[in-house]
Amino acid sequence: MVMYAIGDIQGCFDVLQRLLRRLHFDARRDVLCGCGDMVNRGPKSLETLQLLQDLGPSFAGVLGNHELFLLACAFGILSPSKKDTVQPILAARHSAALIDWLLQRPLLLCFDACSVVHAGLHPSWTLPEAAAWAALAHTALSSQQRAGALLRRLFGRPEQPHDQVAPGLVQAVQCMTMMRVCDAQGRLLLRFNGPPAAAPPTFAPWFSWPHRRPAAHTVVCGHWAALGKHRAAGVVGLDSGCVWGNELTAMALPQGDFISEPADPKTEPPMT
């Protein structure tokens, strides 16, 4: 059995199928562990989500910011724009089942030698603290009322009188699904999405700061296309910008080689 982590698919269904063939992925024995952002911006978000759901116990992915966006749309909190491609999911006859499946996905998966998360783990967290925040978020998303409250707060929409969100939970979810850089005090700069060298003064990649995780433990993540495939002490980045015309990347956990499949041709220039 091999567990493969895979970077941001974002609805690039055809590329995903080719990469699975390249991996010789066999759902009878292997497990695919998604780093989040399974859907949106790519051409076949519905097909991608359906394939991953159909894998059953052979899929073990986490939620990313685009899944949270999709959930917010399903709850009527946000509306898709022209650049979004989640509309077919929302219009599908089995949309409710797909949304319910997403609501059951975790924000963090912890294994002996590594953890899988979409964006990252705050430098101040120990692994047990990160797991506790992820569990709290998972509990919130398992209830329609609590999920709506969390999503409204997360996306800055007007709250309802009954909304209750645990203190600190919104920032914890932002860390796990939206963070790229922070400063020495741990403050996030969520609007930044460029390469590390372009980060404003005093801000640096979240994984570059001193942290409280075990030195031998690796955090496997996606989310940062401008970072690209990245391997350094304690971190592996797998978002290689497939939806931008670059490639889709996977690796065998915990420290396998990068295995990439070129994206389908795009009209816009690739993100480097």
N, C-alpha and C positions, 0 to 999 in steps of 0.2 A: 504494500500500500504506500502510495506517495501522496502527500498533501502539497498542492501547488497554491501559492499565493499569486494573485493576478491583480494588475493595476486597474486604473479607471477605464471601464469599458464604454460607458456613456452611450449605449445604444448602438455600438458598432458591431452588430450581430454577425455579419459575414466574416469580419476579421476574427472575432471570437471563435467561430467555428473552425477557421483555418488554424488558429493557434492551438485549439484543443486537439486537432489532428496531429499537429507537429509534436505535441506533448505525448501523443499516444494515450491520451486520457481515457480511462475506462471507469465509468461510473460504478461498475460492480466491485471495484477494488480501491479506486483513488478518490480523493476529496479535493474540491476546488474551493479555495478560500478567497473570497473577493475583498478587496481593500476599500469598497465603497464606490459611490458614483457608478452604479451599474447602468443608469439610465440618463437620458436628457442630452440634447444637442446633437446626438448622432441620429441616423436615419431610421433605426429599427428598435426603439426603446421597448415597445410592447413585446416584440419577438424575443428580445434579450431577457426581459424579466420573466417571460413564460418559460424559456429554456432553463433558467437558473432555478425557478420554482420546481420544474419537473425533475430536476436532479435529486430532489428530496434530501435524504441524509448525506448525499454526496456533495452538497453545497453548504458552506459554512461562512457566509460573508457577513460583513458589518455594514452599517448604514453610513452614507456620506451626506454631504450637504445637498446634493441633488435629490436624494431620496427624501430628505426632510422637506425640500421644496415641493416635491410631488405630494407628500402627505399633507402639507399646508394647502395645496390646491384641492386635494380630495376633501378636506375639511371646510372648504369655502373661505379660507383665510387669505389666500393669494390666488391670482389668476395667471395662467401661462401667457407669455409674450410670443411674438412671432418667431423668436430664435429658439424657443423651447420645443421639445418634441415629445412631451408627456401626454399630449391630448389624446392619442389613441388608447393609452392605458386608462385614462379617465372615462373614455367613451365605450370601452370594451364591455361586453355583456357580463363578463366575470370580473369586472373592475373591483368589486367589493372584496372578492377573495384575494386578489393580488394586493390590495391595500392592507387587508388583514395580515397577509403573509409578511409584508414589510414591517408592520407594527410589531411583529414578533422577533425581528432581527435585532441583534445586539449592537452596541457601539464599540465594543472591545472584546477581543478573544485573547485569552492568555494561555500559553503553553509553557512547558518547562524552560525552553531556551529562547523563546521569542513571544512577542505579542503582536497582534494585528489590529490596526486602527486606521481610520481614514486619513486624518490630518496629522495627529501627533498627541503626545502626552505632555502636560505642563511640566516644566523642569522641577517645580517644587514638589511634585507628587512622588510618593513611593508607589510601587506596583499595587500593594493592597489599597492605597487611597484611590488610585486610578480605577481599579476594579469596583470599588465602592461607588464612585461617581457613575460609572457605566451602569451598574446595577440599579441605581436610583433613577437614571434616565429610562432604562428599560421598563421599570415598574410604572413610571409616568406614562410611557407610550402604550402600555397595555390597557389603559382605561381611556375611553373616548373623551370623557370630561377632562382628565388630567393631561391627555395628549393635546387637546385643543388649547388648553391654558399654556402649556410649554411652547407650542408652536407659535402662538400669538406673541408671547414674550420674546421668543427667539428672533422672530422676523419684525419686531417692532410695530405690531398692529394693536389697535385698541383692545384693552382687556375687558372681560365680562365680569359682572359682580361676583360670580361664584369662583372665579379663577384663583387657584392657589398653586404656587410654584416654590419648591424648596429653595431657601437662600443658597446662592452660589451655583445652582444647577445650570442656569443659562450659560454662564461663563464656562462651566465644565463641558457642556455640550459644544460650545464654540471651540474649545481647545481640541476636542476629539474629532470635529468635523469641518472646521473652517480655518484653523490656525496655520500660519506659515512662519511668521517671525514674532519675536517678543523682545522686550528690553531686559535689562539686568534685574528690574523689579518684577518681571513676569507679566508686564502689561502687553496685551495683544494689539496688533495693527491689522485688523481683518481686511481692510481695503487693499492691502498690498498683495499683488500676485505676480510680480516680476521675478527675475533671477536673483539669487542671493546678493550678488555684487551691487544690485540696484536698490537694496534696502536703505531706508533713511538712516542717517546717523543715529547711533545708540540702539538700533534694532539689528537683530541677527537671527538666523534660523533657530527655531526652538531647540533643535538637537545640539546646537553648538554651545549652549550654556551649561555650567555645572548642574548636575542633576542628582537625584536620590535613588535612581534605579540601580540594580546590580550591574557591575561592569561587564559581566559576561552575557547579559540579557540584551537581545536585539529587538528594536521596535520596527516592524514592517508596516509601511504606510503608502498612501497615494497622494492625491489632491494637488500636487504641485508640479504642473506640467512644465513650467519654466525651469524647475530644478532638473527634471528628467530622471533617467535611471541614475541612482545614486547609492553608493555603498561607502560607509564610513564606520568608525567605531560606534557600536550601539544603535545603528540605524540603517535601514535599507529603504530607498524610495523607488516605487514601481510605476509612478505615473509618467509614462513616456509620450503623452500627448497624442494618443490614437485619434481622437476626434478632431485634432488639428492637422491631421495628415501625416503624422510621424509613425508611430508603431505602438502595438499593444504588447506588454511585457509580463512575463510570469517567471516564477522561480520555485524550485522545490524547497520547502521549509526544512530546517531553519536557515541554511546558508548556501543554497544551491547557486549554480550559475544563472545569469540572466538568459532567458529564451524569449526572443521577440519575433513578432510577425508584422510585416509592413502594413500600414493602413491602406485603405482604398484611396485612389487618387482624389484629391480635393482641389477645388478651384482657388481657395484662399491659400496663401503661403504657409508652410509648416511652421509651428512654433519651435524655436531652438532653445 
